[in-house]
C-alpha cells in the first residue's frame, strides 16, 4: 500500500491539481517519467508540450470514396479540428468503415450493411477506449454510420458531439428536382415500358449532382434528425446540406461544443435519458421518418441503458401528428425543410404543443427548451404544417402484432391512405431475388400479398434493404395495389403498402415461415394486427413440420453476425 507521504503520490497529487480541466482520462498516457515513450510518440505527430497537456478529443471520421454520402466529410473534419484547437483542446482524427446501401442494394453485398453499424460502433469505441481520449466528435454521412456513431457515444459515455455530414442537393431533369428515389423507381417504369433506355439514362445521370446523403426523409436524414432531437447534435445542423457553408461553420462550432462539455463534464448519460428518446421518436414520426428508426433508435437506447420498445414507438406515433410533407411519402426533401427552418422549427412546434420534454440536456450545455427559446415558428406552409391542421392526426410509423408477428412488425403509413383492413392471397418467396424475377416477368398482380422471408437479421443475414424491389413495384404502378411483407427491412426511400421487420423471423421458426402460396393475409389497422387467416391448430401443425435452413455463411464476419445478432424487435443488436 502506497503511503500518502510517498514522493510519487505527492507528485501525482500536484499533477492532478495542475491538470487541464477536462483531461479526464488522457492523463493516463501523458503524465510522469514512465510516460516519456508515450509523449515521444505524440511528439512524432507534431504535438507540442502544450498540446500534450490539453484534453484529448478523438474525431471519428467516416470520410471515404465508397459513397457520395461520405465523400464530403474530410473538409468538415478539418473544421472540427480548428474548433477544438481554438478551444484549447488537442484533436486526433481516426477513420472507420462505411457501406453504401444504395450501391450494394439488390446484391448479396447488401447483407453487409446492417453489419457495418456494429463494426462502426465497435471501432469508435475501441479507439477511444484504447487511446484514453477524453471526448469524441463523430462525423458521419450514410445510413449506418450515424446510428453506429451514436451507439459508440452511448457506450463510451465520454463528452461527445455528433455531426451529420449533410444531405445531397437535388438533381434536375426536365425542369424538375429529382433524386436517387427517382432513379430506382425509373427502373420499374422502364420494366413496365413507360420509359425508354435513353430516358432512364438521363435520369440516372442527373439525379445525384454531388456529395451528401440521399435528400428525402430517408434513413440518413431520419437519423440526423434523431441526433438533433436527442440532443447529441447542435441545433439546426441536421438539415444543412453538405455543400452549404453553414455546415463548415457548425462543424467548427462542434469542436468548441465538445470542449465546453469536457469542462462541464456533461456526458451522453446526462443527455440520453428516457425523455430524450421519447423526444426523438416524437420528432421522427412527426416527419414521416424511416422504418429503420425502429432498429436504430432502440439500439442506441440499449447502449444508453434505456429500454425503448416497438410498442413505445407505436404509442408515441398515435399521439403525434404528422406535420412534415417529406419524401418518400410526401413531396419535399431536406433542403426544403431547411429553408422552412429545419429541425428547430419542427421541435418548437411540438414543444409548444406539449409533445416534447423541454427539460432534456443537450450538447450545447443547455436544455431543449433553452435551445428553442428564440426559434421563430412562422406560418404553416406546404413543407411544414401546423399542429392544429396537420397532414394527419397520427404519426408516420405504426407497429402491428397478430398471429404472423407475435414480436411485432413495422408499417410506414405516412403519405398513404390505407383502408382499415386490407390484404390478399400470399405469393411466397424465400429471398428478394425471386420477387425481382417475378417483377421483370410482370408476374405480380393487383391484390397480391407478397411475402419475402429468410431475410431477417439471422436468416439474411443482415436484413437486406429492399429498395430495388419496392421501387420496381411503385414504378410498375403497383405501389398501392399489392401488399409487401417481410422479415427483412426497407430503405427509408421505400414507400407503398409495405410491412417489415416481422418477428420472429423465418430463420428461427417464426410464423412467417409457415405461410403457403394462396393463404389469405390480412392487415387490420383497427386493431393493429397482421394475421394469416388459418386456424391456430393449422398454423401450429405447419410450424411443427418446419425445419431450419443451414446457415448461409459459415465463416467470416457474416458467420459471426449470425451467431451474435438479436431479433429486429430489440434493434438487431449484437451485444
C-alpha positions in Angstrom: 0.0 0.0 0.0 1.4 3.4 -1.0 1.6 6.0 1.7 0.2 9.4 1.2 3.6 10.7 2.1 5.2 8.7 -0.7 7.0 11.1 -3.2 5.2 9.6 -6.2 1.8 10.1 -4.5 2.7 13.7 -3.8 3.8 14.2 -7.4 0.6 12.7 -8.7 -1.4 14.9 -6.5 0.5 18.0 -7.7 -0.1 17.0 -11.3 -3.8 16.4 -10.8 -4.0 19.9 -9.3 -2.4 21.4 -12.4 -4.1 19.1 -14.8 -6.2 20.9 -17.5 -9.9 20.9 -16.9 -11.5 18.2 -19.0 -8.4 16.0 -19.2 -10.4 13.2 -17.6 -8.6 10.1 -19.0 -5.8 11.1 -21.3 -3.5 12.0 -18.4 -3.0 8.2 -18.1 -1.0 8.4 -21.3 0.8 11.7 -20.8 1.9 12.2 -17.1 5.1 11.2 -15.3 8.5 9.9 -16.3 7.0 6.5 -17.1 5.1 8.1 -20.0 8.1 9.5 -21.7 7.9 7.0 -24.5 4.2 7.8 -25.0 4.9 11.5 -25.2 7.8 10.8 -27.6 5.3 9.1 -29.9 2.9 12.1 -29.6 5.7 14.5 -30.5 6.4 12.4 -33.6 2.8 13.5 -34.6 3.9 17.2 -34.3 2.4 17.8 -30.8 4.0 20.4 -28.5 4.2 20.0 -24.7 1.2 22.4 -24.5 -0.8 20.1 -26.9 0.0 17.1 -24.8 -1.1 18.8 -21.6 -4.5 19.7 -23.1 -7.6 17.5 -23.2 -7.5 14.9 -26.0 -10.5 14.6 -28.3 -10.9 11.8 -30.8 -12.6 12.7 -34.1 -14.2 9.6 -35.7 -14.3 10.3 -39.4 -16.3 8.2 -41.9 -14.8 10.0 -44.9 -14.3 7.7 -47.8 -14.8 7.2 -51.5 -17.3 4.3 -51.1 -20.3 6.6 -51.3 -21.2 10.2 -52.1 -22.8 10.3 -48.6 -19.4 10.4 -47.0 -17.2 11.8 -49.8 -17.6 15.4 -48.5 -16.7 14.7 -44.9 -13.0 15.3 -44.9 -13.3 19.1 -45.1 -15.8 19.0 -42.1 -13.3 17.1 -40.0 -10.7 19.8 -40.6 -13.2 22.4 -39.3 -13.8 20.3 -36.2 -10.1 20.2 -35.6 -9.9 24.0 -35.9 -12.7 24.4 -33.4 -11.0 22.0 -30.9 -7.6 23.7 -31.2 -9.2 27.1 -30.8 -10.9 26.0 -27.6 -7.5 24.7 -26.3 -8.0 21.0 -26.9 -6.0 18.5 -28.9 -7.8 16.6 -31.7 -6.9 13.2 -33.0 -8.5 12.0 -36.2 -9.2 8.4 -37.0 -11.2 6.5 -39.5 -13.9 3.9 -39.5 -15.8 2.0 -42.3 -18.9 2.7 -44.1 -21.0 0.8 -46.6 -23.1 2.3 -49.4 -26.6 0.9 -49.1 -27.6 2.4 -52.5 -24.7 0.8 -54.3 -25.0 -2.6 -52.6 -28.8 -2.5 -52.9 -30.3 -5.6 -54.6 -27.0 -7.6 -54.4 -25.6 -10.1 -52.0 -23.3 -7.3 -50.7 -26.3 -5.6 -49.1 -26.1 -8.2 -46.3 -23.1 -6.3 -45.0 -25.0 -3.1 -44.5 -26.5 -3.6 -41.1 -23.4 -5.5 -40.0 -21.4 -2.3 -40.7 -23.4 -0.5 -38.0 -21.9 -2.8 -35.4 -18.4 -2.6 -36.8 -18.6 1.2 -36.8 -19.7 1.3 -33.2 -17.1 -1.2 -32.1 -14.3 0.6 -33.9 -15.1 4.0 -32.5 -15.4 2.5 -29.0 -12.2 0.6 -29.4 -10.0 3.5 -30.5 -11.4 5.9 -27.9 -11.1 3.3 -25.1 -7.6 2.3 -26.1 -6.2 5.8 -26.5 -7.9 7.1 -23.4 -9.5 10.1 -25.2 -11.3 12.5 -23.0 -14.1 13.2 -25.5 -15.2 12.3 -29.1 -16.7 14.0 -32.1 -18.1 11.7 -34.8 -18.7 12.9 -38.3 -20.9 10.6 -40.3 -22.8 10.7 -43.5 -24.5 7.5 -44.6 -27.2 5.4 -43.1 -25.4 3.0 -40.7 -22.6 5.4 -39.8 -25.0 7.7 -38.0 -26.5 5.2 -35.5 -23.2 3.3 -35.3 -21.5 6.6 -34.1 -24.3 7.3 -31.6 -24.2 3.8 -30.2 -20.5 4.2 -29.6 -21.0 7.6 -27.8 -23.6 6.0 -25.5 -21.2 3.1 -24.7 -18.2 5.2 -24.1 -20.0 7.8 -22.0 -17.4 10.5 -22.5 -18.3 14.0 -23.6 -19.5 13.6 -27.2 -20.9 15.6 -30.1 -22.4 14.1 -33.3 -22.0 15.8 -36.7 -24.1 14.9 -39.7 -22.2 15.1 -43.0 -25.2 16.7 -44.6 -27.6 15.8 -47.4 -27.1 16.0 -51.1 -28.5 18.8 -53.2 -31.4 17.8 -55.5 -30.7 16.9 -59.1 -32.7 18.3 -62.0 -34.2 16.8 -65.1 -36.7 18.5 -67.5 -37.1 21.4 -65.1 -38.0 19.2 -62.0 -36.0 18.3 -58.9 -35.1 14.6 -58.8 -33.0 12.4 -56.5 -32.0 8.8 -56.1 -35.5 7.6 -55.3 -36.5 8.7 -58.8 -33.8 6.5 -60.4 -34.9 3.4 -58.5 -38.5 4.0 -59.5 -37.5 4.7 -63.1 -36.2 1.2 -63.3 -39.7 -0.1 -62.6 -41.1 2.3 -65.2 -38.6 1.1 -67.7 -39.6 -2.5 -66.9 -43.2 -1.5 -67.5 -42.4 0.0 -70.8 -43.2 3.6 -69.6 -39.6 4.8 -70.1 -37.1 4.1 -72.9 -33.5 3.4 -72.3 -32.4 6.9 -73.1 -34.8 8.4 -70.6 -33.6 6.0 -67.9 -30.0 7.0 -68.7 -30.8 10.7 -68.4 -32.5 10.3 -65.0 -29.6 8.2 -63.8 -27.1 10.9 -65.0 -28.8 13.9 -63.4 -30.2 12.6 -60.0 -27.1 12.9 -57.9 -25.2 16.1 -58.6 -22.5 15.9 -55.8 -21.6 14.8 -52.3 -24.1 14.3 -49.5 -26.6 11.7 -48.3 -29.9 11.0 -50.0 -32.1 14.1 -49.8 -35.5 12.8 -48.6 -36.6 11.8 -45.1 -34.8 8.5 -45.7 -32.7 6.7 -43.2 -29.7 9.2 -43.2 -31.8 12.3 -42.7 -34.0 10.5 -40.3 -31.0 9.5 -38.1 -29.6 13.1 -38.4 -32.9 14.4 -37.2 -32.8 11.9 -34.3 -29.3 13.1 -33.4 -30.5 16.6 -33.1 -33.7 15.6 -31.3 -31.7 13.5 -28.8 -29.5 16.5 -28.1 -26.3 14.9 -29.4 -26.0 17.5 -32.3 -26.0 21.2 -32.4 -29.4 22.8 -33.1 -30.1 23.3 -36.8 -27.2 21.2 -38.0 -29.2 18.2 -39.2 -30.8 20.0 -42.1 -27.7 21.7 -43.5 -26.6 20.4 -46.9 -23.1 19.0 -47.2 -22.0 21.9 -49.6 -23.7 24.6 -47.5 -21.1 26.9 -45.9 -23.1 26.7 -42.7 -22.1 23.1 -42.4 -18.4 24.1 -42.2 -19.3 26.7 -39.5 -21.4 24.3 -37.5 -18.7 21.6 -37.6 -16.2 24.2 -36.3 -18.7 25.1 -33.6 -19.0 21.4 -32.7 -15.3 21.5 -31.8 -15.9 24.3 -29.4 -19.0 22.5 -28.0 -17.2 19.3 -27.2 -14.6 21.3 -25.2 -17.4 23.0 -23.3 -18.8 19.6 -22.5 -15.4 18.4 -21.3 -15.0 21.3 -18.9 -18.5 20.9 -17.6 -18.3 17.1 -17.5 -21.5 16.7 -19.4 -21.7 13.2 -20.8 -24.1 11.2 -23.0 -25.6 9.6 -19.9 -26.7 13.2 -18.9 -28.3 13.6 -22.3 -29.6 10.2 -23.4 -32.4 9.8 -20.9 -35.7 8.2 -21.4 -37.3 11.6 -22.1 -34.7 12.3 -24.8 -35.6 9.1 -26.6 -39.3 9.9 -26.4 -38.4 13.3 -27.9 -36.5 11.6 -30.7 -39.4 9.3 -31.5 -41.8 12.2 -31.5 -39.8 14.2 -34.0 -39.3 11.2 -36.3 -42.9 10.3 -36.5 -44.0 13.9 -36.9 -41.8 14.0 -40.0 -42.7 10.6 -41.5 -39.2 9.2 -40.9 -37.7 5.8 -42.0 -38.9 2.5 -40.7 -35.2 1.9 -39.8 -35.9 4.1 -36.8 -37.4 1.0 -35.1 -34.0 -0.7 -35.5 -31.5 2.0 -34.8 -33.2 4.1 -32.0 -33.8 1.0 -29.8 -30.2 0.0 -30.4 -28.9 3.4 -29.3 -31.2 3.3 -26.3 -29.9 -0.1 -25.4 -26.3 1.2 -25.3 -27.6 4.1 -23.0 -29.3 1.7 -20.7 -32.8 2.8 -21.7 -35.5 0.4 -22.8 -37.3 1.5 -25.9 -39.8 -1.0 -27.4 -41.8 -1.2 -30.6 -44.9 -0.6 -28.5 -43.4 2.6 -27.1 -42.8 3.9 -30.7 -46.3 2.9 -31.7 -47.9 4.7 -28.8 -45.9 7.9 -29.3 -46.8 7.8 -33.0 -50.5 7.5 -32.3 -50.4 10.7 -30.2 -48.2 12.7 -32.5 -49.5 14.5 -35.6 -47.7 14.2 -39.0 -46.6 17.8 -39.9 -43.8 17.5 -42.4 -44.6 16.6 -46.0 -41.3 14.8 -46.8 -40.3 12.2 -49.3 -40.7 9.4 -49.9 -44.4 9.6 -49.0 -44.6 13.4 -49.4 -43.2 16.0 -51.8 -40.2 17.6 -50.3 -36.5 16.9 -49.4 -34.3 18.1 -46.5 -33.2 21.2 -48.4 -36.8 22.3 -48.4 -37.2 21.6 -44.7 -34.0 23.6 -44.1 -35.5 26.6 -45.9 -38.6 26.3 -43.7 -36.4 26.5 -40.6 -35.1 22.9 -40.2 -35.5 20.6 -37.2 -35.6 23.5 -34.7 -38.9 24.7 -36.1 -40.3 21.2 -36.1 -39.2 20.8 -32.4 -40.5 24.2 -31.5 -44.0 23.4 -32.8 -44.0 20.1 -31.0 -42.7 21.7 -27.8 -45.3 24.5 -27.8 -48.0 21.8 -28.2 -46.7 20.0 -25.1 -45.4 17.0 -27.1 -41.7 17.3 -26.2 -39.8 17.3 -23.0 -38.2 20.7 -22.8 -36.0 19.9 -19.8 -33.7 17.5 -21.5 -30.0 18.4 -21.5 -28.2 18.8 -24.9 -24.6 19.2 -26.2 -25.0 23.0 -26.1 -24.9 22.7 -22.3 -28.5 24.0 -22.4 -31.9 22.3 -22.3 -34.1 21.6 -25.3 -36.4 24.5 -24.2 -33.5 26.9 -23.8 -32.2 26.0 -27.3 -35.6 26.6 -28.8 -36.5 29.8 -26.9 -35.5 32.1 -29.7 -36.8 30.0 -32.6 -39.5 31.7 -34.7 -42.0 29.2 -35.9 -43.5 31.2 -38.7 -46.6 30.5 -40.7 -47.5 27.0 -41.8 -46.5 26.1 -45.4 -46.5 23.3 -47.9 -43.4 21.7 -46.3 -44.2 22.1 -42.6 -47.9 22.1 -41.4 -49.2 23.3 -38.1 -50.0 21.1 -35.2 -53.6 22.3 -35.3 -54.0 21.4 -39.0 -51.6 18.5 -39.7 -51.2 16.2 -42.7 -52.7 13.5 -40.4 -53.7 13.3 -36.8 -51.2 10.5 -36.1 -47.5 10.0 -36.9 -45.9 8.0 -39.8 -45.0 4.7 -38.1 -47.2 2.1 -36.6 -46.4 -1.3 -35.1 -48.5 -4.4 -35.8 -48.8 -7.6 -33.9 -51.0 -10.7 -34.6 -50.5 -14.4 -35.4 -47.9 -13.6 -38.1 -46.0 -11.2 -35.9 -46.0 -12.1 -32.2 -42.9 -10.0 -31.7 -44.2 -7.2 -33.8 -43.6 -5.6 -37.2 -43.5 -2.1 -38.7 -45.7 -0.3 -41.2 -45.0 3.2 -42.5 -48.3 4.9 -43.1 -47.0 8.5 -43.8 -48.3 9.6 -47.1 -50.7 6.7 -47.7 -54.4 6.2 -47.4 -54.9 2.7 -46.3 -58.3 1.1 -45.6 -58.9 -0.2 -42.1 -58.5 -3.7 -43.4 -56.6 -4.8 -46.5 -54.6 -7.8 -47.7 -54.8 -10.5 -50.3 -53.6 -14.0 -51.3 -50.0 -14.8 -50.4 -47.2 -15.0 -53.0 -44.3 -16.5 -51.1 -40.6 -16.0 -51.9 -37.6 -17.3 -49.9 -35.4 -14.2 -50.6 -35.8 -11.0 -52.6 -34.3 -12.3 -55.9 -37.4 -14.3 -56.7 -39.6 -11.2 -56.4 -37.4 -9.3 -58.8 -37.6 -12.1 -61.3 -41.4 -12.1 -61.0 -41.5 -8.3 -61.4 -39.3 -8.5 -64.5 -41.7 -11.0 -66.0 -44.7 -8.8 -64.9 -45.9 -11.7 -62.8 -47.0 -9.7 -59.8 -50.7 -8.8 -59.9 -53.1 -6.4 -58.3 -54.2 -7.6 -54.9 -51.2 -10.0 -54.3 -49.8 -10.2 -50.8 -46.1 -10.6 -51.5 -44.1 -12.5 -48.7 -40.3 -12.2 -48.7 -38.8 -14.3 -45.9 -35.4 -15.6 -44.7 -34.2 -12.0 -45.0 -34.1 -11.3 -41.2 -31.1 -10.5 -39.0 -30.1 -14.2 -38.9 -31.7 -15.5 -42.0 -30.4 -13.0 -44.4 -28.2 -12.4 -42.7 -28.2 -8.7 -42.1 -31.7 -7.7 -43.1 -31.1 -6.5 -46.7 -33.0 -3.3 -47.6 -35.3 -3.9 -50.5 -35.4 -0.6 -52.2 -34.9 -2.2 -55.6 -38.0 -4.3 -55.1 -40.2 -1.6 -53.6 -39.1 0.9 -56.3 -39.8 -1.6 -59.0 -43.3 -2.2 -57.6 -44.0 1.5 -57.4 -42.6 2.1 -60.9 -44.9 -0.6 -62.3 -47.9 1.2 -60.7 -48.5 -1.4 -58.1 -47.4 0.7 -55.0 -50.9 0.9 -53.5 -52.3 -2.3 -55.2 -50.1 -5.0 -53.6 -49.1 -5.7 -50.0 -45.4 -6.5 -49.4 -44.4 -8.1 -46.1 -41.0 -9.4 -45.0 -38.8 -10.3 -42.0 -36.2 -8.1 -43.8 -36.3 -4.3 -43.9 -36.8 -1.4 -46.3 -34.8 1.6 -47.3 -36.0 4.9 -46.0 -36.7 5.8 -49.6 -39.2 2.9 -49.9 -42.9 3.6 -49.9 -46.1 1.8 -50.6 -48.0 -0.9 -48.7 -45.0 -2.4 -47.0 -44.6 -4.2 -43.7 -41.1 -5.0 -42.5 -39.2 -6.5 -39.5 -41.7 -9.3 -39.0 -40.7 -11.2 -35.9 -39.9 -13.8 -35.0 -38.1 -14.2 -38.4 -38.4 -17.2 -40.6 -34.9 -18.4 -39.9 -35.8 -19.1 -36.2 -39.1 -20.7 -37.0 -41.4 -17.6 -36.8 -44.9 -17.9 -38.2 -43.9 -16.2 -41.4 -42.0 -19.5 -42.2 -45.4 -21.3 -42.3 -47.1 -19.2 -45.0 -48.0 -21.0 -48.1 -49.0 -19.6 -51.6 -52.7 -18.7 -51.6 -53.1 -18.2 -47.9 -55.2 -15.1 -47.1 -53.2 -12.3 -45.4 -54.9 -9.5 -43.6 -53.7 -6.2 -42.2 -56.2 -4.9 -39.6 -55.5 -1.3 -38.7 -58.4 -1.1 -36.3 -56.5 -3.5 -34.0 -53.0 -3.0 -35.5 -52.6 -6.7 -36.3 -51.1 -8.7 -39.1 -52.7 -12.1 -39.5 -52.8 -15.2 -41.6 -56.4 -16.4 -42.0 -56.0 -20.0 -40.9 -56.8 -21.7 -37.6 -54.4 -21.7 -34.7 -54.2 -25.5 -35.0 -53.3 -25.4 -38.7 -50.6 -22.8 -38.0 -49.2 -24.9 -35.1 -49.2 -28.0 -37.3 -47.3 -26.3 -40.1 -44.7 -24.9 -37.7 -44.2 -28.3 -36.1 -43.1 -29.6 -39.5 -40.7 -26.7 -40.2 -37.0 -27.4 -40.4 -34.3 -24.7 -40.1 -32.2 -24.0 -43.1 -28.4 -24.4 -42.8 -26.7 -21.0 -42.1 -25.9 -19.3 -45.4 -22.4 -18.3 -44.2 -20.1 -20.5 -42.0 -17.0 -18.2 -41.9 -16.1 -14.6 -41.9 -18.0 -11.6 -40.5 -21.4 -12.7 -41.6 -21.0 -16.0 -39.8 -20.1 -14.1 -36.6 -23.1 -11.9 -37.1 -25.5 -14.8 -37.4 -24.2 -16.1 -34.0 -24.4 -12.8 -32.2 -27.3 -10.8 -33.6 -30.5 -10.3 -31.6 -34.0 -10.0 -33.1 -35.1 -7.0 -35.0 -37.7 -6.1 -32.4 -34.8 -5.3 -30.0 -32.8 -3.4 -32.5 -30.8 -6.2 -34.1 -28.0 -5.5 -31.6 -25.1 -7.9 -31.2 -24.1 -7.2 -27.6 
